[in-house]
Amino acid sequence: MSQIVAKSEEQKDAEAEVDGFHDDLGPFVVAAETTRMAMVFTDAKEPGNPIIFANDAFLALTGYAREEVLGQSLNFLMADATDAGALKRIRLEFEANAEAGTEILYRRKDGSEFWAGLFASPVRDKSGAIVQYFTSFVDLTKHKEEQAQSKMLIEELNHRVKNTLATVQSIVWQASRANSDPRAIREAVESRLFALSRSHNLLTRENWHSAGLLDVLHDALEPFGVSDGQAERLVISGENIRLSTKAALALGIAFNELATNAVKYGAFSNDKGSIRIDWTIEPTPDGRLLVLSWREKDGPPVAQPLRKGFGSRVIERGLTHELEGTVQLDYRPDGLICTMNIPVPGSRDG
């Protein structure tokens, strides 16, 4: 907590000299007192440049009363008085009178910190000797916060781009592994990229914070006419729990694979099949678990595939590698059942 400094005779004389400016430089001093820019005068003849004048804007910026400021060293506001780099920059600002100023982290009376641009200009007497410094402070806190926000957004964008490229690389690799026909590879890659694009659009609408599971599901199924055109053959049951961006992307692709299979070979490849999708949250020793079930029935008879298909590998990679979850594909004669077990966002990292 600040204490009122016991003033020396020199300090009193310096303050009186500033008061005397009202007679010779009246308009200037009045402007300094009333401007919205925080300003102080310091005594260059004393060590530490003690403050001999502070305007109302400076007091409003720092939270101190005028009597708590006068007589204090100019650097008493520094958040870290031992910061050698900041002390050097301040010294150079006073010695060189740099036009650019310098940025210093300060602390208000209430303990909150703020960044300010420090600009110092010398005041000389008739002989040319520096007797005072006219010092102004530009509050840079908002600017610094915007810089930090911009840096965070750039880092997040880089992270998303890397993740997206890794997903695209996986899709291309899986497609080329499963097919030798260039046309088949192209179609397989395009359909997955469209699914990825839809998930990106959904997350963009949500400012990339999170996405609702119902929203991810409906967004993935919509291109297949499953959400609306065949709504009577689709039953969805579950709360619209929030998903992390990583989970939304992985599930968006997984739902796209399941819907693609249902339209080509499964419950939506005839006029009788139906699909039920439901999920619950179950507690486990390692945290909460999202258990989601995709059940098809009344479609064409289902047979266990002789080898793992492209779609199943895409689903397993997304859920197992990206979300540390598990997926089980049960090819029952009366319809495919896909069961997903995924750690709930917040119960584990990711």
SVG drawing of the C-alpha trace seen along z (x, -y; Angstrom):
<svg xmlns="http://www.w3.org/2000/svg" viewBox="-42 -35 66 98">
<polyline fill="none" stroke="black" stroke-width="0.4" points="0.0,0.0 1.4,-3.4 2.6,-5.8 2.7,-9.5 6.3,-10.5 7.9,-12.9 8.9,-15.8 12.3,-17.5 12.8,-21.2 14.1,-20.5 10.9,-18.5 8.7,-21.3 10.7,-23.8 10.3,-21.7 6.6,-21.4 6.4,-25.1 8.3,-25.7 5.7,-23.7 3.0,-25.7 4.8,-28.8 4.4,-27.7 0.8,-28.8 2.1,-32.4 4.5,-31.9 3.0,-28.9 -0.5,-29.0 -2.3,-27.5 0.3,-24.7 -0.1,-23.7 -3.8,-23.9 -3.7,-21.7 -1.5,-19.2 -3.8,-19.1 -7.0,-18.5 -5.8,-16.4 -7.0,-12.8 -3.4,-11.6 -1.7,-10.6 1.2,-13.0 3.7,-13.8 6.7,-16.2 9.7,-14.8 12.7,-16.6 15.8,-15.8 18.0,-17.3 17.2,-14.6 18.1,-10.8 15.2,-8.7 13.4,-11.5 10.8,-12.1 7.4,-13.2 6.6,-16.9 3.4,-17.1 0.7,-14.6 -2.4,-15.3 -5.9,-13.9 -5.6,-11.4 -2.5,-9.9 -4.3,-9.6 -7.3,-8.0 -5.0,-5.5 -3.1,-4.4 -5.7,-4.7 -3.5,-6.8 -4.3,-10.1 -2.1,-13.1 -0.5,-13.3 0.5,-9.6 2.2,-10.2 4.1,-13.5 7.7,-12.8 7.7,-9.2 10.3,-7.9 9.1,-7.7 9.6,-4.0 7.5,-3.3 4.7,-2.0 6.7,0.7 5.2,4.2 8.7,5.6 11.2,3.1 14.0,5.5 13.4,5.9 16.8,4.9 15.6,4.8 12.8,2.5 15.0,0.2 17.5,0.0 14.8,-0.9 13.5,-3.6 17.0,-5.0 17.6,-5.1 14.3,-6.8 15.3,-9.6 18.9,-9.9 18.2,-9.6 14.7,-11.0 13.7,-8.4 10.7,-9.3 9.3,-5.7 9.1,-5.6 9.2,-2.3 6.6,0.2 6.6,0.9 4.4,3.1 3.1,1.1 0.9,1.9 -2.0,-0.2 -2.7,-0.9 -5.3,1.9 -2.6,4.4 -3.9,4.8 -1.3,4.5 -1.4,2.5 1.0,1.8 1.9,-1.7 4.0,-3.4 6.4,-5.8 7.5,-9.0 9.9,-11.4 10.8,-14.9 13.4,-17.1 12.6,-20.5 15.7,-22.8 16.5,-26.0 17.9,-29.1 21.4,-27.7 20.3,-24.5 20.6,-22.2 17.8,-19.6 15.9,-20.5 12.8,-18.5 11.3,-15.8 7.8,-16.0 6.6,-12.4 3.5,-10.9 1.9,-7.5 -0.2,-5.8 -2.3,-3.0 -1.5,0.0 -3.4,2.6 -6.2,3.1 -3.6,3.2 -1.6,5.8 -4.7,7.9 -5.5,7.7 -2.0,8.7 -2.2,11.7 -5.6,12.6 -4.3,12.4 -1.3,14.5 -3.6,17.1 -5.8,17.1 -2.8,17.6 -1.5,20.4 -5.0,22.0 -5.3,21.6 -1.9,23.2 -3.0,26.1 -6.2,26.5 -4.4,26.4 -2.0,29.1 -4.8,31.3 -6.8,30.8 -3.8,31.6 -3.1,34.7 -6.8,35.8 -6.6,35.2 -3.4,37.1 -5.0,40.0 -8.0,40.0 -5.9,39.9 -3.7,42.7 -6.6,44.9 -8.4,44.3 -5.3,45.2 -4.8,48.2 -8.3,49.5 -8.6,48.7 -6.4,48.9 -8.9,47.1 -8.0,43.4 -11.7,42.5 -12.7,44.6 -9.9,42.9 -11.1,39.5 -14.7,40.2 -13.6,41.6 -11.4,38.7 -14.0,36.1 -16.8,37.5 -14.7,37.5 -13.4,33.9 -17.0,32.7 -17.8,34.3 -14.8,32.6 -15.8,29.3 -19.3,29.5 -17.9,30.1 -15.6,27.1 -18.6,25.0 -20.5,26.0 -17.6,25.3 -17.1,21.9 -20.7,21.0 -19.9,21.9 -16.7,19.8 -14.7,23.0 -15.5,23.3 -17.5,26.5 -20.4,28.1 -23.6,29.9 -23.7,33.7 -27.2,33.3 -26.0,30.5 -23.0,32.6 -25.2,35.6 -27.9,33.6 -25.2,31.7 -23.5,35.0 -26.7,36.7 -28.3,33.8 -26.6,34.4 -28.0,37.9 -31.6,36.8 -31.6,38.7 -32.3,35.9 -35.4,34.6 -36.6,36.6 -36.5,39.9 -37.1,38.5 -39.9,41.1 -37.3,43.8 -34.8,42.2 -35.1,42.0 -32.5,40.0 -32.6,40.0 -30.1,38.1 -29.2,34.7 -27.4,32.2 -24.2,32.5 -21.3,30.2 -18.4,31.8 -14.8,30.5 -13.7,29.4 -11.6,32.5 -14.6,34.8 -16.9,32.9 -14.6,33.3 -14.0,37.0 -17.7,37.8 -18.7,35.8 -16.5,38.0 -17.7,41.2 -21.4,40.3 -20.6,39.6 -19.2,43.1 -22.1,44.7 -24.6,42.8 -22.8,43.5 -22.8,47.2 -26.5,47.1 -27.5,45.4 -25.4,47.7 -25.9,51.1 -27.7,50.7 -31.0,49.6 -31.5,46.7 -30.8,48.6 -34.4,49.9 -37.8,48.4 -38.3,50.4 -35.1,50.0 -34.7,47.6 -32.0,46.4 -32.0,45.6 -29.3,43.5 -29.1,42.9 -26.5,42.2 -26.0,42.0 -23.3,40.7 -21.9,43.3 -19.5,42.9 -16.3,44.9 -13.2,44.9 -11.4,42.8 -14.2,40.3 -17.5,40.0 -18.0,41.9 -20.2,41.2 -21.7,44.4 -23.4,43.9 -25.2,46.6 -26.1,46.6 -28.6,49.4 -29.9,50.4 -32.8,52.8 -35.0,54.0 -32.4,53.2 -30.9,55.9 -29.4,58.9 -26.0,58.1 -23.0,60.3 -19.7,60.0 -17.2,58.5 -14.2,60.6 -11.8,57.8 -12.0,54.4 -13.3,51.8 -12.2,48.2 -15.1,46.7 -14.5,48.9 -10.9,47.9 -11.7,44.2 -14.1,44.5 -11.7,46.5 -8.8,44.2 -10.9,41.1 -12.3,42.5 -9.4,44.5 -6.5,42.4 -8.0,38.9 -10.4,39.3 -8.9,42.3 -12.2,44.0 -13.3,47.4 -15.7,48.5 -17.3,51.8 -18.9,52.7 -21.3,55.6 -22.6,56.9 -25.7,58.7 -27.9,60.3 -30.8,57.9 -28.7,54.8 -25.4,53.1 -24.9,52.0 -22.1,49.5 -21.2,48.8 -18.9,45.9 -17.3,45.3 -15.7,41.9 -14.4,40.0 -16.6,37.0 -15.0,33.6 -13.9,32.3 -13.4,35.7 -10.1,36.2 -7.8,34.0 -9.0,33.5"/>
</svg>
